[in-house]
Amino acid sequence: MTESRSTLPGQRRSSGVEVPLPADDPELFALDLDGLARRWSSAAARSPIGAEAMAGADRRAQALGVPGMRLMEHAGTAVAAAARALAAERGRLGSGPVLVLAGPGNNGGDGFVAARRLAALDLPVVVALVATEARPRTPDAARNWDRLDPLAAVTRLHAAVPRDVAILGHGVERAAVIIDALLGTGVRGALREPIRSAVELIRAARGRGVPVVSVDTPTAVDLTSGEPSDPVVEADVTVTFHRPKLGLATRRGAALAGRVLVAPIGIPPEADRG
């Protein structure tokens, strides 16, 4: 399917000027966090939804002909822009690699896209697939994992057990920023390994001054209720998609999410109608 303005709308500013979606926005990586918030202000002004409603909107968008790979491309590009802006704000851009900790699902796929986009800026990136399986579970995530293979700026690793995660932690304080792309929706109860160890690594790194960007929600924070599992990621910035999320507006959710940016990813309005 070819992308068109009618099926993959951007957002309109109050001036009526349409803002491109993240993957099509040539100015995105020149913006700081405030600039990104202004860029995506129309998405942030939409009414909030929970995890189930967001999953439904995603499914309906694809049923309407919006490719999942395009949704993932916009989401991951938005995360990359926020990670670059946060690292620059903290004076860490270029001080060390960006560390992407990615789970086996589509949340991880967004992280793989972010890694590719950051590598295109000549930033070194270390990407770890944190999963017992050797490949991502979903087709879109697997394709974006494979697209990292030929990139000289990207180091791909597989962290299948806690010991692998512990090795990643050696020197983690030198990372410019960590992208938490471990888990999005669907967390129930205590986290399992190796995800649990990866969350502990993020918590330790943040305690040593490394800023954290979470994809859609901090890992282990429920997007509907805002209630955390144990352990849980505390983010400096969370990039969520399409609409604000109910869970990130609760007292506990907001405290763990940090600054929340709501990025448009091309879900058409009719996909919101269940």
Buried (B, 14 or more C-beta within 10 A) or exposed (E): EEBEEEBBBBBEEEEEEEBBBBBBBEEBBEBBBEBBBEBBBBBBEBEBBBBEBBBBBBEBBBEEEBBBBBBBBBBBBBBBBBBBBBBBBBEBBEEBBBBBBBBBBBBBBBBBBBBBBBBEBEBBBBBBBBBEEEEBBBEBBBBBBEBBEEBEBBBBBBBBEBEBBBEBBEEBEBBBBBBBBBBBBEBEEEBEEBBBBBBBBBBEBBEEEBBBBBBBBBBBBBBBBBBBBEBBBBBBBBBBBBBBBBBBEBEBBBEBBBBBBBBBBBBBEEBBEE
